[in-house]
Amino acid sequence: VIVGISHYRKIPASSLPVAQKTMQALSSVLARHEAQSHGYFENLMLTQDGHLSESTAGNLFWVKNGELYTPS
Protein backbone atom coordinates (compact mmCIF):
# COMPACT_ATOMS: atom_id res chain seq x y z
CA VAL A 1 0.00 0.00 0.00
CA ILE A 2 1.38 3.38 -0.98
CA VAL A 3 -1.39 5.64 0.35
CA GLY A 4 -3.55 5.28 3.45
CA ILE A 5 -6.41 7.21 4.96
CA SER A 6 -5.51 8.81 8.26
CA HIS A 7 -7.68 8.47 11.31
CA TYR A 8 -6.68 12.08 12.12
CA ARG A 9 -9.18 14.54 10.65
CA LYS A 10 -8.47 17.91 9.09
CA ILE A 11 -9.02 20.63 11.68
CA PRO A 12 -11.85 22.88 10.44
CA ALA A 13 -10.89 26.50 9.75
CA SER A 14 -13.72 27.53 12.08
CA SER A 15 -11.94 25.81 14.99
CA LEU A 16 -8.68 27.75 14.75
CA PRO A 17 -7.65 31.08 13.25
CA VAL A 18 -6.73 30.45 9.60
CA ALA A 19 -3.72 32.79 9.88
CA GLN A 20 -2.21 30.45 12.49
CA LYS A 21 -0.89 27.89 10.01
CA THR A 22 1.28 26.24 12.65
CA MET A 23 -1.80 25.06 14.51
CA GLN A 24 -3.56 23.93 11.33
CA ALA A 25 -0.51 21.82 10.44
CA LEU A 26 -0.65 19.71 13.59
CA SER A 27 -3.15 17.21 12.17
CA SER A 28 -1.04 16.92 9.00
CA VAL A 29 2.11 16.21 11.00
CA LEU A 30 0.32 13.53 13.02
CA ALA A 31 -1.16 11.99 9.88
CA ARG A 32 2.25 11.96 8.18
CA HIS A 33 3.79 10.18 11.17
CA GLU A 34 0.91 7.70 11.12
CA ALA A 35 1.52 7.01 7.41
CA GLN A 36 5.22 6.40 7.96
CA SER A 37 4.56 4.10 10.91
CA HIS A 38 2.36 1.94 8.63
CA GLY A 39 4.91 1.98 5.81
CA TYR A 40 2.80 4.26 3.60
CA PHE A 41 4.26 6.95 1.38
CA GLU A 42 1.36 9.31 2.11
CA ASN A 43 -1.92 9.57 4.01
CA LEU A 44 -5.12 11.16 2.78
CA MET A 45 -7.01 13.29 5.27
CA LEU A 46 -10.75 13.62 5.67
CA THR A 47 -12.87 16.50 6.91
CA GLN A 48 -14.90 16.17 10.09
CA ASP A 49 -17.81 15.11 7.81
CA GLY A 50 -15.76 12.32 6.23
CA HIS A 51 -15.09 14.00 2.86
CA LEU A 52 -11.66 13.93 1.23
CA SER A 53 -9.78 17.11 2.10
CA GLU A 54 -6.06 16.84 1.31
CA SER A 55 -2.97 14.73 1.76
CA THR A 56 -0.43 15.28 4.51
CA ALA A 57 1.93 17.12 2.15
CA GLY A 58 -0.30 18.52 -0.58
CA ASN A 59 -3.71 19.13 -2.05
CA LEU A 60 -6.00 16.78 -3.94
CA PHE A 61 -6.99 17.37 -7.54
CA TRP A 62 -8.92 15.29 -10.05
CA VAL A 63 -10.19 15.65 -13.58
CA LYS A 64 -13.80 14.86 -14.43
CA ASN A 65 -15.22 15.40 -17.91
CA GLY A 66 -12.21 17.53 -18.81
CA GLU A 67 -12.58 19.88 -15.79
CA LEU A 68 -10.17 20.18 -12.88
CA TYR A 69 -11.59 19.88 -9.35
CA THR A 70 -10.23 20.24 -5.80
CA PRO A 71 -11.94 20.07 -2.38
CA SER A 72 -13.06 23.44 -1.03
N, C-alpha and C positions, 0 to 999 in steps of 0.2 A: 504494500500500500504506500502510495506516495503522498496522498493528501487525506487528512482526517477532518472530522467536524468536532470542534472544541466543545467541551461542556461549559466553558466560560462564555458568557454572553457579552455582546457589545454594550457598553454603558451608554444609555440614552443621553443625548445632548441636554435634555431637560433636567437630568440629574446632577450635572456638573457644568460649570461655566465653560463654554466652547473654547474660549481663549486660553484656558488652562490645559494645553495639550499634554502636559506631563501626566495629569491625572487620567485623561482619556486613554493614554497609552498603556495603563496598567493592565487592563484586560488583554490587550494584544501581547504584552510581555508574558503573562501567565499562559496564554494559549500557545505561544511559540515554544515555551518550555515544555508544555504538555505534549506538543507535537514531537519534539526531539526525544522526549522520554519514551515515546511509543515507536520511535524509529521513522517517523514521517518527515517528509521534506517541508511540509506546510500544513497548517490547520485553517479551515474555513470557520468564520464566526457568524453566529446568528444574532438577530435582534431579540429583544425580550419577548416578542410575539412569535419567534421561531422562523422568521424569514432570513434568507441569506443577506449578509451585510457586507462583509469584506474578508480578506485573508489577514493573517497576522502581519504581513509585510507589504500589503498592497490592496488595491481595489479590485472588484470583480466587474467584468465586462462580458457581454455576449452579443452575438449578432442574430437577429430574427427577421426574416423576410427582407434582408438587405439593410436593416437599421441597427445602429449600435445602441445598446442599453446598459445601464448601470443602476444599482440600488440607490434610492434617494438618501 
